[in-house]
Amino acid sequence: MAGTGEVQGAGRILAGFTLERQVHAGGMATIWRVTREGTALPLLMKLPSLRDLDEPGPIVSFEVEQMIMPKLAGVHVPRFVAAGEIDDQPYLVMEEIPGASLDARLGGGPLPAAEVASIGARVAAALHDVHRQHVIHLDVTPANVLFRESGEAVLIDFGLSRHDQLPDLMAEVITAPMGTDAYISPEQVLRVRNDPRSDIFSLGVILYELITAELPFGGTSSQAGLKRRLYAEADPPRALNAECPDWLQEIILRCLEPDPAQRYGSAAQLAFALQNPGQIALTERAARIKRTGFVNAVGRWLHYATSSPTAAWAVSRHLDAVPIIMVAVDVDSGEEELAFELRLAAERIFLSEKSARVTCVTVRKTSHVTLDPGVDAGGESQYMRHLTDLKKWARPLAVPAGKLSFHVLESPDPATALVEYAQANEVEHVVVGARGSSTMRRLIGSVSAHVATESPCTVTVVRVLETDRKPGGDGGGSAAAGQA
């Protein structure tokens, strides 16, 4: 199945790479710091352990990582450099991410809630990025999370991962649950490997560990112990750390739901919640100080005992079904017809994607050159006025409160602020209104045109057709919507 290439030592050259120093030796592979003439990028080489060829796990895991790494790109994964054929001398060379893993942050007691949320949001953003590239990590642990000097989380070790457009070699060869015991999701225990919400569960375990300094389910490795995860629940974080805020407990316990359908629909939605704690709709989870009891555990056990695990959609289809929809509302425009049609368009999109989250955003335009007072002549907060007007606009929306949030941005450039918000929050669909044409708007370009051109996602532009407006603006116009 694989070559038996000579074990390499410091100073040896393999495929043009010089082995400098061994930095890790594990049961599945060894990792070396290597250099190559003409390459300034710091590099690591992974060599699979071939000591026991009767055990397929290490070599299959290596083959999986060799398949997946070249297909991944972006700031949230190490840059792929080179790989050696599995039937000759297998190796994998990638960018070295300097610094310690998240594992190094553990052991010193609970972290402050704000720090936990910041770490969690960055890891969730990394997960969403690889999910969009058709990959489910399936081994999200503190040891497999690094951080770039610029702050972004980087996921490493894709040996247990699943790419929904490639053969699942691990499932074909290994019959036991795959993953790190303390972080494995309930569906992984049942050998369901194609649900991106498994990674959300594992990140929930990490968040729990960061805020309590304890693991929610211990570190059991027995089959019976792992199967308890199908119906058992963890002690609420606030039972172990009274400093855990209710919003963070709400997030963590939702991530740890045994049923994937009860977790966040996507890692982007989880990142959004962690970055916007004031927008979280609290449920009974937030107030728990003890487990919900024996009856609920029995109910969960019966659910799994009487049903078969179902395969999730392909990752890309799943993410398409749980988008974040941003509605950009100009509360200062005074165009009631446009506001009405924008609301209708937002409702239509949400009703077609009921697992979506809708975020309503408006921009309070500030001055480029002068200090903005933030209050009007009567002393009223401009921020609060915009927030109140935004909520008033959204009041008729047929969107449940738990799926709706509101944000007032402050910027001298509304279009850029909206685009940057969409980028930062992994927005999948922007709905924006286009005001009536004018000479000035044609000369300098409209906000809606800028948003449609620059946003990294689908954009629906809603406008009221001028020819159909009734005199006096009584709401009798018709609307046109187009996607960009």
Helices and strands as residue ranges (DSSP letters): E 13-14, E 17-25, E 29-35, E 43-48, H 57-68, G 69-71, E 80-84, E 91-95, G 102-105, H 113-132, E 135-136, G 142-144, E 145-147, E 153-155, E 162-163, H 169-173, G 181-183, H 186-189, H 197-212, H 223-227, G 228-230, H 237-240, H 246-255, G 260-262, H 267-275, G 277-279, H 284-287, H 294-305, H 315-321, E 324-328, H 336-352, E 357-365, H 382-394, G 401-403, E 404-411, H 414-424, E 429-434, H 439-444, H 447-454, E 458-464, G 466-468, E 479-483
